[in-house]
């Protein structure tokens, strides 16, 4: 099964009766079997501020693990590899009975065993709390992680866990170089700023001034647009996924393909500066501009102008996945066969590709924080940390290679990164001259743990946590009247990224949501106005105007809370295509832009999509003439006679890729 390419995904959870609960105690293992549709619930009695850790051994069934608090609210959902250990951890906010639910993924069935490894009080010492949080990776048979915390020029905590290389049995160390993925983008933007400081370029230059082989789209795309994710260019990784490229299996990508991707793009996806759309293509082009204005390769430029002057002796730009990185961690993904080695993404220079250590990242942030930086100027860093304003006047929350937000009232400058297997997060708190970084070679590592670590060390500088809702009877999802959801049915566009739309619908007693480029999935209420988005640790809160009408929602995810505004809707009925309707879409389609064929047919009442290197897609109908599946959205096109002649394909960051029907 494929679980790649999704920005968000959503699944339903159900409350189980106490009579079904099986007590689970530390050190105990319980075995069980699952059939399709089963949910087995285990109960753990815990006090407030406890740490709980365990795993489910997926012997012959792929499972999903859900954790419900004493009020029946889901606080954690884990869905990783399809075999082997499915590990879970959670913290408790209140004393009571916590339920750990085990259910089969999709319609699976088979045997499993669950083990509760740790049930203990949360450490009050910040360093010991980090040890608890990192305990799933602190093993000789697991990929590892490293964490650093600093403030006012002093390192408060620095420690590594687990293994850097399982094959060679090399432990992870604080000096281990790790691929930080998109956390690299701030360095690329900084290189651009250094070149601007030297008069080698202007942020308002047309990118074609430096890369003249790029096409003229009729609107000027500037360097400022490419380092703020507002260029309108195709996202090359998402685009290549449409061709069947398997980046998760190491398919080769040459960085020069970025130019070819742009040259074949028929039109911009948005007017430059009008829309924020995260874009790796743009940062790859930014690195190329640095090369052309400096006469150096990007790795050499960064080494000479940034890394060596700052004493970042363990940092380098990896030119390609084939280049050797001394003292580096090997990336791993989890599968039914255990941990497998993963190759880095190709074509990543500029968008990613930096290998570094937690100590070197501390040096980088301390230079950024200094009133007299060794490299750069306070003005450069101030500009990089200023949110970009779109042509509409809306602010994006993103500067130059950096996200700008708040954590419990404290200003936060941050960026995360993910290659195929490596994960990273760098968070800087300028008001208190402090920072946290966490990085790992484990594909399942949640780098957002850096924000939790920041709370442990800097809580005295943060606003108090929001008080929990007044106590009352636990919310029972089964008590929710489905008809009440009709007030929320509709489409909601993120204010900072209007192309990303969340659509909410109801069919009888089932509630659904669908994100742009993703399949429609069932959701459940957690109160009369909040709903669980359960594949990720997220939720949605709907908001009403004074007259009771619903104006929008807030998406709570990863420490961020973007607002989405409700879009105007018509009163048309949901589209339910008949068998004859589906047959009209059958055929073979070809995209000139990406030189790729798709074959569509109707199988067992479902529109099925096949491409020679992709897993088969069973598409789900959405709006009229629109289907979704496996992270793709198919918007069909008809001629004046109503005959289907093609479709436009989207997968989130890349959209409007046309496929013409050839038979």
Backbone torsions as a table, in degrees:
resi	resn	phi	psi	omega
1	UNK	NA	150.1	-177.4
2	UNK	-106.4	131.3	177.8
3	UNK	-127.6	22.5	-177.9
4	UNK	-97.4	162.5	173.0
5	UNK	83.5	6.7	-178.1
6	UNK	-98.3	140.6	172.0
7	UNK	-88.2	-42.1	176.9
8	UNK	-140.7	152.9	171.6
9	UNK	-147.0	156.0	-172.5
10	UNK	-138.6	137.9	178.2
11	UNK	-137.2	157.6	-178.1
12	UNK	-86.6	149.3	167.5
13	UNK	-129.6	154.2	-177.8
14	UNK	-126.0	147.3	177.8
15	UNK	-81.3	141.1	179.3
16	UNK	-108.8	148.6	178.9
17	UNK	-71.1	147.5	-178.4
18	UNK	-57.8	-29.7	-178.5
19	UNK	-65.3	-20.4	-179.3
20	UNK	-88.1	-10.4	-174.0
21	UNK	-74.4	138.1	174.3
22	UNK	-109.4	122.1	180.0
23	UNK	-60.6	141.9	179.5
24	UNK	-130.0	127.4	-176.4
25	UNK	-120.1	154.1	-178.6
26	UNK	-54.7	134.1	179.6
27	UNK	85.4	-10.0	-177.0
28	UNK	-89.6	148.5	175.6
29	UNK	-123.9	132.9	177.3
30	UNK	-122.5	134.6	179.3
31	UNK	-101.2	155.3	179.5
32	UNK	-163.2	173.8	177.5
33	UNK	-130.1	149.0	179.9
34	UNK	-124.7	140.0	168.1
35	UNK	-112.5	166.4	179.7
36	UNK	-55.5	129.9	178.6
37	UNK	89.0	-6.0	-179.4
38	UNK	-74.2	151.2	167.3
39	UNK	-138.0	118.1	178.0
40	UNK	-106.6	131.1	-172.5
41	UNK	-116.5	133.4	176.6
42	UNK	-116.5	142.8	-176.1
43	UNK	-110.3	134.8	177.4
44	UNK	-127.4	120.6	177.3
45	UNK	-86.2	121.8	-176.9
46	UNK	-139.0	150.5	174.6
47	UNK	-83.1	178.9	175.5
48	UNK	-70.2	147.3	177.9
49	UNK	58.7	52.6	175.2
50	UNK	-110.7	157.3	175.0
51	UNK	-113.1	129.5	-177.5
52	UNK	-125.3	134.8	179.4
53	UNK	-143.0	141.8	177.4
54	UNK	-167.1	-170.9	177.7
55	UNK	-155.5	156.5	173.2
56	UNK	-111.7	121.9	175.8
57	UNK	-82.1	109.0	-177.2
58	UNK	-83.8	82.8	-172.4
59	UNK	-66.6	-53.7	179.8
60	UNK	-135.8	16.8	-179.1
61	UNK	-146.3	140.9	174.3
62	UNK	-83.7	122.4	-174.7
63	UNK	-115.5	160.9	169.2
64	UNK	-115.5	135.7	179.4
65	UNK	-112.0	129.6	178.4
66	UNK	-126.3	143.5	179.3
67	UNK	-119.9	126.5	178.1
68	UNK	-111.7	138.7	177.8
69	UNK	-80.7	177.7	-177.4
70	UNK	-59.5	-18.2	178.9
71	UNK	-95.3	7.5	178.4
72	UNK	83.3	6.2	179.0
73	UNK	-85.1	137.1	176.9
74	UNK	-74.1	128.4	179.4
75	UNK	-115.3	-9.9	179.0
76	UNK	-158.8	142.3	172.4
77	UNK	-138.1	132.5	-177.5
78	UNK	-126.9	128.6	178.0
79	UNK	-149.0	89.4	-176.4
80	UNK	-107.8	-119.3	-176.6
81	UNK	-67.2	159.8	-177.7
82	UNK	-87.6	-7.7	174.1
83	UNK	-144.5	166.4	-179.1
84	UNK	83.2	-163.3	-175.4
85	UNK	-77.3	128.4	172.3
86	UNK	-102.6	100.6	-172.6
87	UNK	-88.2	145.2	177.7
88	UNK	-138.2	145.4	171.6
89	UNK	-138.9	152.7	172.5
90	UNK	-160.5	159.2	176.4
91	UNK	-110.9	149.9	-180.0
92	UNK	-104.3	139.6	176.1
93	UNK	-96.9	-23.2	-177.8
94	UNK	-144.6	158.1	178.9
95	UNK	-75.0	147.5	177.4
96	UNK	151.3	-166.4	-177.1
97	UNK	-95.0	117.2	177.0
98	UNK	-101.1	138.2	-176.7
99	UNK	-111.5	130.3	176.8
100	UNK	-108.4	113.6	-176.7
101	UNK	-101.4	137.9	177.4
102	UNK	-120.1	125.3	-179.9
103	UNK	-142.6	155.3	-178.0
104	UNK	-74.9	144.4	172.9
105	UNK	-70.0	130.2	-177.0
106	UNK	51.3	-123.0	-174.8
107	UNK	-109.2	30.1	-177.1
108	UNK	-70.8	169.1	178.2
109	UNK	-156.7	148.7	178.0
110	UNK	154.5	-164.2	-172.6
111	UNK	-107.3	151.4	178.6
112	UNK	-150.7	172.5	171.3
113	UNK	-143.3	139.7	-179.3
114	UNK	-116.1	136.6	-179.8
115	UNK	-129.0	130.9	173.9
116	UNK	-95.9	113.0	-174.9
117	UNK	-89.1	-40.7	-174.6
118	UNK	-139.4	135.9	172.6
119	UNK	-143.0	99.1	-170.4
120	UNK	-150.8	163.1	178.6
121	UNK	-67.2	142.9	173.5
122	UNK	-62.5	134.9	178.5
123	UNK	-65.5	138.9	176.6
124	UNK	-88.0	-23.3	174.8
125	UNK	-77.4	125.8	-175.3
126	UNK	-56.5	-41.8	-179.6
127	UNK	-63.6	-41.6	178.7
128	UNK	-69.6	-29.8	175.3
129	UNK	-65.7	-40.1	176.6
130	UNK	-59.7	-41.1	177.9
131	UNK	-58.0	-41.0	177.9
132	UNK	-64.4	-48.0	-177.4
133	UNK	-62.9	-31.3	-178.6
134	UNK	-91.5	-1.5	-174.7
135	UNK	-58.0	-31.3	177.1
136	UNK	-63.0	-21.9	-177.9
137	UNK	-104.4	-4.6	-176.2
138	UNK	-88.5	66.5	-174.6
139	UNK	-142.6	153.8	178.4
140	UNK	-80.3	-10.1	179.1
141	UNK	-112.5	22.1	-177.0
142	UNK	-135.3	145.2	166.7
143	UNK	-56.1	156.6	-169.9
144	UNK	-113.9	-157.7	-177.3
145	UNK	-162.9	164.1	175.5
146	UNK	-142.4	144.6	-176.6
147	UNK	-135.1	139.4	173.1
148	UNK	-136.3	143.8	176.9
149	UNK	-133.9	136.0	179.7
150	UNK	-144.8	160.3	178.4
151	UNK	-159.0	135.3	177.9
152	UNK	51.4	41.9	176.1
153	UNK	78.4	7.0	-178.6
154	UNK	-121.7	131.4	178.0
155	UNK	-75.9	120.4	179.7
156	UNK	-90.3	-28.6	-176.2
157	UNK	-158.7	137.7	176.5
158	UNK	-156.0	118.1	-175.1
159	UNK	-159.0	148.8	177.6
160	UNK	-118.1	156.2	-176.3
161	UNK	-137.9	151.7	171.5
162	UNK	69.3	-153.2	-169.3
163	UNK	-116.9	139.1	174.2
164	UNK	-84.8	-30.7	-179.0
165	UNK	-146.3	109.5	-177.9
166	UNK	-71.3	-36.0	-178.4
167	UNK	-65.8	-39.5	-179.7
168	UNK	-96.5	0.5	179.3
169	UNK	56.1	48.2	179.7
170	UNK	-102.7	119.9	179.9
171	UNK	-67.3	152.6	172.1
172	UNK	-70.6	136.3	178.0
173	UNK	-127.8	163.6	179.3
174	UNK	-65.5	-20.1	177.7
175	UNK	-91.5	2.2	-179.9
176	UNK	-70.4	128.1	177.1
177	UNK	-77.4	136.2	-177.3
178	UNK	-135.5	141.7	176.8
179	UNK	-69.2	119.2	-177.1
180	UNK	-97.2	8.5	174.4
181	UNK	54.0	-132.5	-173.8
182	UNK	-71.3	-9.2	171.0
183	UNK	-59.4	-18.7	177.4
184	UNK	-65.8	-21.4	-171.3
185	UNK	-60.2	-32.8	179.4
186	UNK	-64.6	-31.7	178.0
187	UNK	-70.5	-38.6	177.6
188	UNK	-64.9	-44.2	177.6
189	UNK	-62.6	-38.1	178.8
190	UNK	-64.6	-39.9	177.3
191	UNK	-60.7	-41.6	175.8
192	UNK	-59.4	-43.7	-178.9
193	UNK	-65.0	-37.3	176.4
194	UNK	-63.1	-40.8	178.3
195	UNK	-66.6	-36.5	176.3
196	UNK	-66.2	-39.4	178.3
197	UNK	-61.0	-34.4	-179.9
198	UNK	-83.2	-2.0	-180.0
199	UNK	78.4	15.7	-179.3
200	UNK	-81.1	-16.5	179.6
201	UNK	-162.2	168.2	171.9
202	UNK	-123.5	144.2	178.8
203	UNK	-62.6	-19.5	179.8
204	UNK	-95.9	8.0	173.4
205	UNK	-64.9	141.0	166.4
206	UNK	-63.1	132.7	-179.2
207	UNK	-61.3	-23.5	178.9
208	UNK	-71.3	-14.8	173.1
209	UNK	-61.8	-34.1	-176.5
210	UNK	-105.7	-22.3	177.0
211	UNK	-129.6	74.3	-172.2
212	UNK	-65.7	-16.4	-179.9
213	UNK	-75.1	-8.0	176.3
214	UNK	-72.3	150.7	-177.0
215	UNK	-74.8	159.1	173.4
216	UNK	-90.6	113.4	-177.9
217	UNK	-90.0	5.2	-179.8
218	UNK	87.5	-9.4	175.2
219	UNK	-134.6	146.4	-176.2
220	UNK	-81.0	122.0	172.2
221	UNK	-98.5	117.7	-176.9
222	UNK	-97.3	168.4	175.2
223	UNK	-61.7	-36.8	178.0
224	UNK	-60.9	-37.9	178.4
225	UNK	-63.0	-40.0	-174.8
226	UNK	-74.6	-26.0	179.8
227	UNK	-93.5	4.8	174.7
228	UNK	-119.0	8.3	179.8
229	UNK	62.1	36.9	-179.1
230	UNK	-125.8	21.6	-171.1
231	UNK	-77.0	-31.1	-173.3
232	UNK	87.7	4.2	178.8
233	UNK	-78.2	157.0	175.1
234	UNK	-62.5	144.6	170.8
235	UNK	-84.4	112.9	-167.9
236	UNK	-68.3	-33.9	179.5
237	UNK	-66.4	-45.7	177.3
238	UNK	-62.9	-38.3	-179.9
239	UNK	-64.9	-45.4	-178.0
240	UNK	-68.4	-27.1	173.6
241	UNK	-60.4	-34.0	178.6
242	UNK	-65.3	-23.3	-179.2
243	UNK	-86.1	-4.5	-177.2
244	UNK	94.7	5.1	176.0
245	UNK	-61.2	135.2	-179.9
246	UNK	-108.4	79.8	178.3
247	UNK	-62.6	-28.0	178.0
248	UNK	-69.3	-13.4	176.5
249	UNK	-115.9	20.7	171.1
250	UNK	81.9	19.7	177.5
251	UNK	-55.8	139.7	-174.9
252	UNK	-74.2	135.3	172.0
253	UNK	-132.8	123.5	175.1
254	UNK	-88.4	139.6	-176.8
255	UNK	-63.0	-23.9	178.6
256	UNK	-72.7	-10.8	174.3
257	UNK	-64.8	-22.3	179.3
258	UNK	-59.1	-40.8	179.0
259	UNK	-65.3	-41.4	179.4
260	UNK	-65.2	-37.4	177.1
261	UNK	-59.6	-46.2	-178.9
262	UNK	-68.6	-39.0	-178.9
263	UNK	-64.2	-29.7	-178.6
264	UNK	-90.2	-7.1	179.6
265	UNK	-70.6	123.4	-174.9
266	UNK	-74.0	-28.5	-178.4
267	UNK	-159.9	159.1	176.6
268	UNK	-67.7	148.2	178.0
269	UNK	-75.1	-24.1	175.2
270	UNK	-154.7	158.9	175.4
271	UNK	-64.3	135.2	-176.9
272	UNK	-54.7	130.4	179.6
273	UNK	85.6	-3.6	-175.1
274	UNK	-93.0	-19.9	-173.3
275	UNK	-148.1	138.5	175.8
276	UNK	-92.3	121.9	-179.4
277	UNK	-145.4	107.1	-173.4
278	UNK	-49.5	130.2	-165.1
279	UNK	-145.7	109.0	177.5
280	UNK	-74.7	-30.8	177.2
281	UNK	-55.2	-46.2	-175.3
282	UNK	-60.7	-43.0	-178.5
283	UNK	-73.8	-27.9	171.3
284	UNK	-64.0	-40.8	177.1
285	UNK	-68.0	-34.1	177.5
286	UNK	-61.6	-41.6	177.3
287	UNK	-63.1	-38.0	178.7
288	UNK	-65.5	-38.3	177.6
289	UNK	-63.8	-39.5	175.9
290	UNK	-60.0	-42.2	179.6
291	UNK	-62.9	-44.4	-175.1
292	UNK	-73.8	-26.7	179.0
293	UNK	-89.8	-14.7	-179.0
294	UNK	-107.3	-21.9	-175.4
295	UNK	76.4	12.6	179.2
296	UNK	-120.4	158.1	169.1
297	UNK	-68.2	155.0	-179.7
298	UNK	-61.2	-43.7	176.5
299	UNK	-58.2	-40.9	-180.0
300	UNK	-69.3	-40.6	178.9
301	UNK	-59.3	-47.4	-177.8
302	UNK	-65.3	-40.0	179.3
303	UNK	-63.4	-44.4	-174.7
304	UNK	-76.5	-37.8	-171.5
305	UNK	-100.7	-15.5	-176.7
306	UNK	-128.0	-60.6	-169.7
307	UNK	-66.0	-51.1	-178.0
308	UNK	-66.2	-45.0	178.3
309	UNK	-59.9	-29.1	-179.3
310	UNK	-91.2	0.4	-178.9
311	UNK	73.3	23.5	178.9
312	UNK	-86.8	70.2	-171.1
313	UNK	-69.5	-17.3	-176.9
314	UNK	-104.0	16.8	-174.1
315	UNK	-115.3	138.9	177.1
316	UNK	-155.1	155.8	170.0
317	UNK	-90.3	123.5	177.1
318	UNK	-83.0	115.4	-175.4
319	UNK	-63.2	-30.9	179.0
320	UNK	-161.3	165.0	178.3
321	UNK	-63.3	-14.5	179.9
322	UNK	-85.1	-17.1	-177.9
323	UNK	-76.0	142.8	-178.1
324	UNK	-79.8	135.8	173.9
325	UNK	-117.1	107.6	-179.0
326	UNK	-62.0	142.8	174.6
327	UNK	56.9	39.0	-178.0
328	UNK	-101.4	155.8	173.4
329	UNK	-81.4	143.9	173.0
330	UNK	-88.3	132.8	179.1
331	UNK	-80.7	145.5	-178.1
332	UNK	-134.7	143.8	169.9
333	UNK	-118.1	153.5	-178.8
334	UNK	-97.1	137.5	179.4
335	UNK	-141.6	-178.5	175.5
336	UNK	-64.1	-19.1	177.2
337	UNK	-95.1	14.8	-178.0
338	UNK	92.0	-154.5	179.6
339	UNK	-78.8	133.1	175.4
340	UNK	-119.2	142.9	177.3
341	UNK	-68.4	140.3	-179.6
342	UNK	-121.0	140.5	179.1
343	UNK	-90.0	147.2	178.7
344	UNK	-66.4	158.1	174.6
345	UNK	-64.9	140.6	172.4
346	UNK	-83.9	162.4	177.7
347	UNK	65.0	25.1	-170.7
348	UNK	-91.2	-9.7	-174.9
349	UNK	-57.2	127.5	-178.3
350	UNK	97.0	-46.9	176.5
351	UNK	-83.8	-27.0	180.0
352	UNK	-161.4	-145.2	170.1
353	UNK	86.0	0.0	178.8
354	UNK	-89.5	131.3	170.7
355	UNK	-104.4	129.9	-177.9
356	UNK	-154.5	-176.5	-179.2
357	UNK	-122.9	166.5	179.3
358	UNK	-65.9	-32.8	177.9
359	UNK	-68.6	-40.5	178.8
360	UNK	-67.4	-35.6	177.3
361	UNK	-66.6	-33.1	174.6
362	UNK	-63.1	-42.4	178.1
363	UNK	-62.1	-40.0	178.8
364	UNK	-60.9	-48.0	-177.8
365	UNK	-69.0	-36.3	178.8
366	UNK	-64.1	-33.5	174.3
367	UNK	-67.6	-40.6	177.7
368	UNK	-63.0	-34.2	-175.5
369	UNK	-83.6	-16.8	-172.8
370	UNK	-73.1	141.8	173.9
371	UNK	-70.3	-17.5	177.3
372	UNK	-132.3	76.2	-176.0
373	UNK	-61.1	147.4	173.7
374	UNK	-68.2	-36.9	179.3
375	UNK	-128.8	133.7	-177.7
376	UNK	86.1	-172.6	-179.4
377	UNK	-136.3	158.1	175.0
378	UNK	-56.4	-32.8	-179.6
379	UNK	-65.9	-39.2	177.9
380	UNK	-61.9	-48.4	-177.4
381	UNK	-68.8	-33.4	177.4
382	UNK	-64.0	-41.5	179.5
383	UNK	-68.2	-39.7	178.6
384	UNK	-61.8	-31.1	-175.7
385	UNK	-96.5	14.7	177.9
386	UNK	-100.0	122.2	-179.1
387	UNK	-58.5	137.7	179.8
388	UNK	-75.5	141.4	179.7
389	UNK	-105.9	123.8	179.9
390	UNK	-70.7	166.7	179.0
391	UNK	-62.0	-21.7	177.7
392	UNK	-77.5	-13.0	-175.3
393	UNK	97.7	-9.5	177.9
394	UNK	-75.4	145.4	179.0
395	UNK	-95.8	138.4	-173.3
396	UNK	-86.1	-24.0	-172.6
397	UNK	80.3	14.2	-179.0
398	UNK	-137.5	132.7	177.6
399	UNK	-97.1	-122.6	176.5
400	UNK	-106.8	95.1	179.8
401	UNK	72.3	16.3	-177.7
402	UNK	-143.2	140.4	172.2
403	UNK	-92.6	142.0	-178.7
404	UNK	-123.4	120.4	179.1
405	UNK	-154.2	-160.1	179.0
406	UNK	-132.0	153.3	172.3
407	UNK	-129.6	106.7	-179.6
408	UNK	51.4	48.3	174.9
409	UNK	85.0	-5.2	-178.4
410	UNK	-103.4	126.3	-179.7
411	UNK	-59.5	138.1	-177.1
412	UNK	-133.4	130.7	172.4
413	UNK	-110.5	121.7	-172.0
414	UNK	-151.7	161.6	171.5
415	UNK	-159.8	134.0	174.9
416	UNK	-102.1	168.2	179.4
417	UNK	-147.9	148.6	177.6
418	UNK	-149.8	119.1	167.1
419	UNK	-93.7	-160.9	-179.7
420	UNK	-58.4	-44.2	-177.0
421	UNK	-122.8	-31.9	-177.5
422	UNK	-76.7	149.9	179.2
423	UNK	-136.1	149.1	178.8
424	UNK	-155.5	159.2	172.2
425	UNK	-151.0	133.3	175.6
426	UNK	-125.3	120.9	-179.0
427	UNK	-125.3	130.9	-176.7
428	UNK	-124.5	132.3	-178.1
429	UNK	-115.2	88.7	-170.3
430	UNK	-63.1	-29.4	-177.1
431	UNK	-67.3	-24.1	179.4
432	UNK	-119.4	10.9	176.4
433	UNK	52.8	53.6	-174.1
434	UNK	-140.6	164.5	178.8
435	UNK	-163.5	165.5	178.9
436	UNK	-140.0	139.9	169.2
437	UNK	-134.8	143.0	176.6
438	UNK	-138.0	134.9	179.2
439	UNK	-147.1	156.1	-171.4
440	UNK	-154.8	157.2	173.0
441	UNK	-106.4	20.0	179.3
442	UNK	-104.5	119.3	-177.7
443	UNK	-60.7	-19.3	179.5
444	UNK	-97.4	7.7	-177.3
445	UNK	-70.8	133.5	176.9
446	UNK	-94.3	99.2	-175.7
447	UNK	-69.4	-14.5	175.3
448	UNK	-63.9	-9.2	176.0
449	UNK	-60.0	-21.1	177.4
450	UNK	-58.1	-35.9	179.6
451	UNK	-69.4	-36.8	176.3
452	UNK	-65.7	-38.8	178.7
453	UNK	-65.8	-39.4	177.4
454	UNK	-59.9	-40.4	177.3
455	UNK	-60.2	-39.7	-178.3
456	UNK	-64.4	-38.8	-176.1
457	UNK	-90.2	-29.0	-172.1
458	UNK	-119.7	20.3	-174.8
459	UNK	-60.1	-29.7	-179.8
460	UNK	-65.2	-17.9	180.0
461	UNK	-99.5	-3.5	-176.3
462	UNK	-103.4	158.6	174.8
463	UNK	-67.3	152.0	178.3
464	UNK	-58.6	149.9	175.3
465	UNK	-61.1	148.6	178.3
466	UNK	-61.4	134.4	179.7
467	UNK	-64.3	140.0	177.9
468	UNK	-65.3	158.2	178.8
469	UNK	-59.9	153.9	179.7
470	UNK	-55.0	138.9	-176.8
471	UNK	-66.5	147.1	177.7
472	UNK	-168.9	-163.5	178.1
473	UNK	-66.3	137.9	176.9
474	UNK	-54.8	141.7	-179.9
475	UNK	-71.7	130.5	179.7
476	UNK	-108.1	110.6	-179.0
477	UNK	-54.4	-30.2	-177.8
478	UNK	-71.0	-14.7	179.7
479	UNK	-84.4	-9.0	-177.4
480	UNK	-73.6	131.9	178.9
481	UNK	-84.2	115.5	-175.8
482	UNK	-55.4	-32.8	-179.0
483	UNK	-62.7	-26.5	179.1
484	UNK	-64.2	-22.0	-178.6
485	UNK	-72.7	-17.4	-178.2
486	UNK	-58.2	-27.9	178.9
487	UNK	-65.9	-23.3	-177.6
488	UNK	-99.9	-11.6	-177.6
489	UNK	-58.6	131.5	-179.9
490	UNK	152.0	-168.9	-176.2
491	UNK	-117.0	138.9	-175.7
492	UNK	-131.5	123.3	-178.6
493	UNK	-102.4	132.6	176.2
494	UNK	-60.0	132.5	-177.1
495	UNK	-61.4	-36.7	-177.2
496	UNK	-86.2	-9.6	-179.9
497	UNK	-152.1	83.2	-170.1
498	UNK	-64.2	-19.0	179.1
499	UNK	-76.2	-13.7	179.0
500	UNK	-95.6	111.0	-173.0
501	UNK	-119.3	134.1	172.4
502	UNK	-102.0	124.3	-179.2
503	UNK	-111.6	129.9	-178.6
504	UNK	-116.6	131.6	-178.2
505	UNK	-138.5	165.4	175.6
506	UNK	-134.4	138.1	171.6
507	UNK	-129.3	105.6	-174.9
508	UNK	57.2	-119.6	-178.1
509	UNK	-97.9	11.9	179.8
510	UNK	-102.9	135.6	179.9
511	UNK	-111.9	139.7	-175.1
512	UNK	-134.0	154.5	168.5
513	UNK	-136.5	153.1	-179.7
514	UNK	-144.9	123.6	177.1
515	UNK	-92.6	154.5	179.8
516	UNK	-51.2	126.2	177.2
517	UNK	79.2	12.2	-177.0
518	UNK	-130.5	165.9	-178.5
519	UNK	-77.7	155.4	175.8
520	UNK	-75.9	129.8	-176.6
521	UNK	-132.1	150.5	-179.7
522	UNK	-73.1	146.6	176.0
523	UNK	-130.4	169.5	178.2
524	UNK	-136.3	154.4	179.5
525	UNK	-78.7	149.6	170.5
526	UNK	-116.4	-7.8	170.1
527	UNK	-164.5	-169.2	-178.7
528	UNK	-75.6	-9.0	-179.6
529	UNK	-138.8	6.8	178.9
530	UNK	-125.6	147.4	-175.2
531	UNK	-140.0	142.5	-175.2
532	UNK	-82.3	130.3	170.6
533	UNK	-107.6	99.8	-155.6
534	UNK	-102.5	-5.1	173.6
535	UNK	-73.3	-34.9	173.6
536	UNK	-111.8	164.7	179.4
537	UNK	-78.4	86.5	-172.8
538	UNK	-152.7	163.8	175.9
539	UNK	-152.9	167.9	179.1
540	UNK	-126.2	134.6	174.0
541	UNK	-119.3	122.4	178.1
542	UNK	-86.1	147.7	-177.8
543	UNK	-123.2	141.4	179.1
544	UNK	-112.8	151.2	170.7
545	UNK	-78.4	175.5	179.8
546	UNK	-60.8	-28.4	-179.8
547	UNK	-85.9	4.0	176.4
548	UNK	94.4	-11.3	178.4
549	UNK	-73.0	149.5	-178.5
550	UNK	-85.3	121.4	-176.8
551	UNK	-97.3	-23.9	-177.2
552	UNK	175.9	-162.6	-179.3
553	UNK	-150.6	164.6	171.9
554	UNK	-117.5	130.1	175.6
555	UNK	-97.3	118.9	180.0
556	UNK	-100.0	112.3	-176.4
557	UNK	-158.0	131.4	172.6
558	UNK	58.1	33.5	-179.7
559	UNK	81.0	0.2	179.6
560	UNK	-115.3	155.1	-175.9
561	UNK	-137.6	68.4	178.9
562	UNK	-68.6	146.2	177.9
563	UNK	-96.4	145.0	175.8
564	UNK	-124.8	135.5	-178.5
565	UNK	-98.0	138.5	179.2
566	UNK	-68.9	134.6	-179.9
567	UNK	-92.5	151.1	176.8
568	UNK	-64.3	140.4	-176.2
569	UNK	-126.0	154.4	170.4
570	UNK	-93.5	178.7	-175.5
571	UNK	-102.3	22.9	-177.5
572	UNK	-70.2	151.8	179.1
573	UNK	-76.3	152.1	177.0
574	UNK	-57.5	143.8	-177.9
575	UNK	-82.2	125.0	177.3
576	UNK	-127.7	89.3	-174.8
577	UNK	-65.1	140.9	175.8
578	UNK	-82.7	175.1	176.2
579	UNK	-59.2	-39.9	178.4
580	UNK	-66.6	-37.3	177.4
581	UNK	-61.1	-44.1	-178.5
582	UNK	-63.9	-38.7	-178.8
583	UNK	-58.8	-29.7	-178.6
584	UNK	-64.2	-18.9	-177.7
585	UNK	-94.9	-7.1	-179.3
586	UNK	-64.0	144.8	177.7
587	UNK	152.1	-176.3	178.4
588	UNK	-114.5	133.7	-173.3
589	UNK	-126.3	147.1	-178.2
590	UNK	-133.9	136.7	175.1
591	UNK	-105.1	116.9	176.9
592	UNK	-64.8	-36.2	-176.7
593	UNK	-62.6	-43.9	-176.7
594	UNK	-112.9	8.2	174.7
595	UNK	49.6	55.1	-173.1
596	UNK	-137.2	138.8	176.1
597	UNK	-101.0	141.0	167.7
598	UNK	-124.8	141.3	175.7
599	UNK	-116.4	127.8	-178.1
600	UNK	-115.4	135.3	177.5
601	UNK	-147.5	165.0	176.9
602	UNK	-102.3	120.7	179.8
603	UNK	-129.8	123.3	179.1
604	UNK	52.3	41.4	175.9
605	UNK	77.4	9.6	-179.5
606	UNK	-121.8	141.3	172.5
607	UNK	-73.8	119.8	-174.1
608	UNK	-112.7	133.8	-177.8
609	UNK	-113.5	131.7	178.7
610	UNK	-128.5	140.5	172.9
611	UNK	-142.0	142.5	-164.3
612	UNK	-60.1	-22.4	-179.0
613	UNK	-113.4	2.3	-179.8
614	UNK	-104.3	156.6	170.1
615	UNK	-72.2	149.2	-179.6
616	UNK	-57.8	136.9	-178.6
617	UNK	-111.6	125.5	171.2
618	UNK	-97.9	106.6	-171.5
619	UNK	-81.8	142.8	180.0
620	UNK	-108.0	131.4	179.5
621	UNK	-68.5	144.6	175.9
622	UNK	-122.7	-114.5	174.1
623	UNK	-73.0	171.8	-179.0
624	UNK	-50.5	126.5	177.0
625	UNK	62.6	26.3	179.1
626	UNK	-129.7	135.8	178.4
627	UNK	-132.0	155.8	176.3
628	UNK	-134.6	155.8	176.0
629	UNK	175.9	137.4	178.1
630	UNK	52.8	40.4	177.0
631	UNK	80.9	3.2	-178.9
632	UNK	-109.6	146.3	173.2
633	UNK	-119.0	128.5	-179.9
634	UNK	-110.4	112.1	177.3
635	UNK	-108.0	109.0	-171.6
636	UNK	-81.9	151.9	-178.2
637	UNK	-117.5	138.5	178.8
638	UNK	-120.9	154.4	174.3
639	UNK	-86.4	-175.3	-175.6
640	UNK	-65.7	-17.4	178.2
641	UNK	-94.2	2.9	178.7
642	UNK	87.7	3.5	-179.6
643	UNK	-80.8	136.3	178.1
644	UNK	-70.0	123.3	-177.1
645	UNK	-118.3	-3.8	179.2
646	UNK	170.2	-175.0	174.4
647	UNK	-150.4	160.1	174.7
648	UNK	-109.2	129.6	-173.3
649	UNK	-106.0	139.3	177.9
650	UNK	-140.0	149.4	172.3
651	UNK	-143.0	50.5	177.4
652	UNK	93.7	-93.6	-174.6
653	UNK	-76.1	-20.8	177.4
654	UNK	-118.0	135.4	-176.5
655	UNK	-148.6	169.1	175.6
656	UNK	63.6	32.5	175.1
657	UNK	-86.4	115.4	-171.0
658	UNK	-86.8	135.3	171.2
659	UNK	-116.4	126.9	178.2
660	UNK	-96.9	140.2	177.4
661	UNK	-74.7	126.9	-179.2
662	UNK	-108.5	-14.4	171.1
663	UNK	-168.4	NA	NA
